[in-house]
């Protein structure tokens, strides 16, 4: 099978996968599409949302469709890095035993690792997770364990702030995307979630997704193929560069935000790694849209989800981030002329 047919075949599978997830987790179509982009761009994802909106169900559904293994851990104030790697206990004979923890339990079959309420865990735990995200490996028992197919998904509790640790910039920059998953607003969706018994049994709901649509162990190969075959142009390169510069110095591009002193707004803009993630995600979108050429609309569609969490505001404006960041992103996209 030539490359064009191979990519077309995988695209059909990806879209079927997306349809099945949207029937399983309803009212979250944009979040599902963004997660699909991250899966095929092989990027880690930070999830934002209130409790009970379906984040866990969504990730279990993704793991089911990928055919890989799913592991989850809860962030707590007393969680230690070793808790991700192994746990100790006394067996029935009273002898101490050591078993693999959630990172090692599934070995190379681990496809999705979900860290719930990551901001409740200490910075030492974040440091271990950074290695997993960067190298897809972890050291334990005097050897390195490889997890070549793992993607890390982390949820931040944005309601309760007691005993929480804000993620450092280095950790946040490792996440390709920050995706908001909010309570649906459509009446029909809310009615179904409350009264349709199909959505009350999560295990049965997730099991209804075909487990052989997407082979998780082929994703790294496919992702490289997508990046190699989606074409760009010099004008798009210049457009991306202007977007990048505007994320650091918006005042130089005529961007104004009400009462904000624009020269003092940004503490740090996107990193080179962040821009690489941005282009990778945009190319995957072009592929899902059935094109072999990147367009400005692909870049615009993924700009907020890949960039907003890695544009850091000065502390004097930090408390207004949820208010200012969407307006800033909109201003950048509107003021930088697309080719």
C-alpha positions in Angstrom: 0.0 0.0 0.0 1.5 3.4 -1.0 1.7 6.2 1.5 -1.3 8.1 0.1 -3.6 5.1 0.5 -2.1 4.2 3.8 -2.8 7.7 5.2 -6.3 7.6 3.7 -7.1 4.3 5.3 -5.9 5.5 8.7 -7.9 8.7 8.3 -11.1 6.6 7.8 -10.3 4.7 10.9 -9.6 7.9 12.9 -12.9 9.4 11.9 -14.8 6.2 12.7 -13.0 6.3 16.1 -14.1 9.9 16.6 -17.7 9.0 15.8 -17.8 6.2 18.3 -16.3 8.4 21.1 -18.9 11.1 20.3 -21.6 8.6 20.8 -20.1 7.5 24.1 -19.3 10.9 25.6 -21.9 13.3 24.3 -21.8 17.0 24.2 -18.0 17.2 24.0 -17.3 17.2 20.2 -14.6 19.9 20.3 -12.8 18.3 23.2 -13.0 14.9 21.4 -11.5 16.4 18.2 -8.7 18.1 20.1 -7.9 14.8 21.9 -7.8 13.0 18.6 -5.4 15.6 17.2 -3.1 15.0 20.3 -3.3 11.2 19.9 -2.1 11.4 16.2 0.4 14.1 17.0 1.7 12.0 19.9 1.4 14.8 22.5 0.5 14.8 26.1 -2.6 16.6 27.3 -3.6 18.8 30.3 -7.3 18.7 31.0 -9.2 21.5 32.6 -12.8 21.0 33.9 -15.0 20.6 36.8 -15.6 17.2 38.5 -18.1 14.8 36.9 -18.0 16.2 33.4 -16.7 12.9 31.8 -12.9 13.3 31.7 -12.3 9.8 33.0 -14.9 8.2 30.8 -13.5 10.0 27.8 -10.0 8.8 28.4 -11.2 5.2 29.1 -13.0 5.4 25.8 -9.8 6.6 24.0 -7.8 3.7 25.5 -10.5 1.2 24.5 -10.5 2.3 20.9 -6.7 2.3 20.8 -6.6 -1.3 22.2 -3.9 -0.4 24.7 -3.9 -0.4 28.5 -5.1 2.4 30.7 -3.8 3.3 34.1 -4.9 6.1 36.5 -3.5 7.6 39.7 -4.9 10.2 42.0 -2.9 13.2 43.0 -2.7 13.6 46.8 -0.6 15.7 49.1 1.3 12.6 50.4 1.9 11.0 47.0 5.5 10.1 46.5 7.4 9.5 43.2 7.9 5.9 44.2 4.1 5.4 44.3 4.0 5.7 40.5 6.6 3.0 40.1 5.9 0.3 42.7 4.0 -0.4 45.9 4.8 -2.6 48.9 2.6 -4.7 51.0 2.5 -7.8 53.3 1.2 -11.0 51.7 -0.9 -13.6 53.4 2.2 -15.1 55.0 3.2 -11.8 56.5 6.1 -11.4 54.1 6.9 -8.0 52.5 6.3 -7.9 48.8 6.9 -5.4 46.0 4.6 -5.1 43.0 4.8 -2.8 39.9 2.9 0.5 40.3 0.7 2.1 37.7 3.5 3.2 35.4 5.1 -0.3 35.2 2.1 -2.6 35.6 1.2 -2.8 31.9 4.8 -2.6 30.6 5.0 -1.6 26.9 1.3 -2.0 26.4 0.5 1.1 28.4 -1.2 3.5 26.1 -2.9 6.1 28.3 -1.7 7.2 31.8 -4.2 9.5 33.5 -3.0 11.6 36.4 -6.1 12.9 38.1 -5.7 16.2 40.1 -2.0 16.5 39.3 -1.8 19.9 41.1 -2.5 18.0 44.4 0.8 16.1 44.0 4.2 17.5 45.2 6.8 18.9 42.8 8.9 15.8 43.3 6.2 13.8 41.6 5.9 16.3 38.8 9.7 15.8 38.2 9.2 12.1 37.7 6.3 12.6 35.4 8.4 15.0 33.3 10.9 12.2 32.5 8.0 9.9 31.6 6.6 12.6 29.2 10.0 13.6 27.7 11.6 10.2 27.4 8.7 7.7 27.7 10.8 5.7 30.2 11.4 5.4 34.0 14.1 4.0 36.2 13.4 1.4 38.8 15.1 -1.6 40.3 18.4 -0.6 38.8 17.1 -0.6 35.2 15.2 1.5 32.7 11.7 0.6 31.7 10.5 1.8 28.3 6.9 2.9 27.6 7.2 3.8 23.9 3.5 4.2 23.3 2.3 6.0 26.4 0.5 9.4 26.4 0.1 11.3 29.7 -3.2 13.0 30.4 -3.4 15.1 33.5 -6.3 16.9 35.1 -6.0 20.0 37.3 -8.6 20.6 40.0 -9.6 24.2 39.4 -12.3 24.4 42.2 -10.5 23.5 45.4 -7.1 25.3 45.9 -6.2 24.1 49.4 -3.1 21.8 49.5 -2.3 22.2 45.8 0.9 22.9 43.9 0.8 24.9 40.7 2.6 23.1 37.8 5.9 24.8 37.0 6.5 26.2 33.5 8.7 23.3 32.5 6.0 20.8 33.3 3.2 22.8 31.6 5.3 23.2 28.5 5.6 19.4 28.1 1.9 19.2 27.5 1.0 19.7 23.8 -2.4 20.9 24.7 -4.6 22.2 27.5 -8.2 21.1 26.7 -11.2 22.5 28.6 -14.0 20.0 29.2 -17.0 21.8 30.6 -20.6 20.8 31.4 -22.6 20.6 28.2 -25.2 23.4 27.8 -27.6 21.7 25.2 -30.9 20.7 26.8 -31.1 17.4 24.9 -27.6 16.4 25.9 -28.3 17.2 29.6 -31.6 15.3 29.4 -29.9 12.2 28.0 -27.1 12.3 30.6 -29.7 12.4 33.4 -32.4 10.0 32.1 -30.9 7.7 29.5 -29.8 4.5 31.3 -27.1 3.9 28.7 -25.0 6.7 30.2 -25.4 5.4 33.8 -23.2 2.3 33.4 -19.7 3.6 32.3 -18.2 0.1 32.0 -20.8 -1.1 29.5 -20.7 2.3 27.7 -16.9 2.2 27.2 -17.0 -1.5 26.2 -19.2 -0.6 23.3 -16.3 1.0 21.5 -14.5 -1.2 19.0 -11.1 -2.2 20.4 -9.5 -2.8 17.1 -10.1 0.5 15.2 -6.7 2.0 16.0 -3.7 0.0 16.9 -1.9 2.0 19.6 1.5 0.4 18.7 1.3 1.8 15.2 0.7 5.4 16.3 4.3 6.5 16.5 4.9 5.3 13.0 1.7 6.9 11.7 2.4 10.2 13.4 5.8 10.4 11.7 4.2 9.6 8.3 1.7 12.4 8.8 4.3 15.0 9.7 6.5 14.0 6.7 3.6 14.1 4.1 1.7 17.2 5.0 3.3 19.9 3.0 3.9 23.5 4.0 5.0 26.7 2.2 7.4 29.6 2.9 4.4 31.9 3.4 3.0 29.6 6.0 6.4 29.5 7.7 6.4 33.3 7.9 2.8 33.3 9.2 3.7 30.9 12.0 6.7 33.0 12.9 4.6 36.1 13.2 2.1 34.3 15.4 5.0 33.2 17.6 6.5 36.7 17.9 3.0 38.1 18.7 2.7 35.7 21.6 5.7 37.3 23.3 5.3 40.9 22.2 1.6 41.5 21.3 1.9 45.3 21.7 4.2 45.4 18.7 1.4 44.0 16.5 -1.3 46.5 17.6 -3.0 44.2 20.0 -4.8 46.0 22.9 -6.7 44.5 25.8 -8.9 47.1 27.5 -7.2 48.5 30.6 -4.1 46.3 30.3 -0.6 47.8 29.9 0.4 45.6 27.0 4.1 46.1 27.5 3.9 44.6 30.9 1.4 41.8 30.2 3.6 38.9 29.0 6.2 37.4 31.2 7.2 34.7 28.7 5.8 33.6 25.3 5.7 30.2 23.7 8.9 28.1 23.6 10.4 26.6 20.5 9.1 23.2 21.7 5.6 24.8 22.0 5.7 26.0 18.4 6.8 22.6 17.3 3.8 21.1 19.0 1.6 23.8 17.5 2.7 22.8 13.9 2.4 19.1 14.6 -1.2 19.5 15.8 -2.0 21.7 12.8 -0.7 19.1 10.4 -2.8 16.4 12.0 -5.8 18.6 11.5 -5.0 19.1 7.8 -4.7 15.3 7.5 -8.1 14.7 9.2 -9.6 17.2 6.8 -8.4 15.1 3.9 -5.6 17.4 2.7 -1.9 17.0 2.1 -1.3 20.7 2.5 -1.2 22.8 5.6 -3.5 25.8 5.5 -3.8 28.9 7.8 -7.2 27.6 9.0 -5.5 24.5 10.4 -3.1 26.7 12.4 -5.8 29.0 13.6 -8.0 26.0 14.8 -5.3 24.6 17.1 -3.6 27.9 18.2 -5.5 28.4 21.5 -5.5 24.8 22.6 -1.7 24.4 22.0 -0.6 27.9 23.0 -2.7 29.5 25.7 -1.2 27.4 28.5 2.4 28.3 27.6 1.9 32.0 27.4 2.8 33.2 30.9 1.4 36.5 32.2 3.2 38.7 34.6 2.0 38.2 38.2 0.1 41.6 38.2 -2.2 40.1 35.6 -2.0 36.4 36.5 -5.1 36.4 38.5 -7.1 37.6 35.4 -5.7 34.8 33.2 -9.1 33.2 32.5 -10.5 36.6 31.4 -7.5 37.9 29.5 -6.1 34.8 27.7 -9.0 34.1 25.3 -9.1 37.8 24.3 -5.3 37.8 23.8 -5.4 34.7 21.6 -8.3 36.2 19.6 -6.4 39.4 19.2 -3.3 37.6 17.9 -5.3 35.7 15.3 -7.2 38.7 14.2 -4.2 41.1 14.0 -1.8 38.7 12.2 -2.8 38.6 8.6 -3.1 35.1 7.2 -1.6 34.3 3.8 
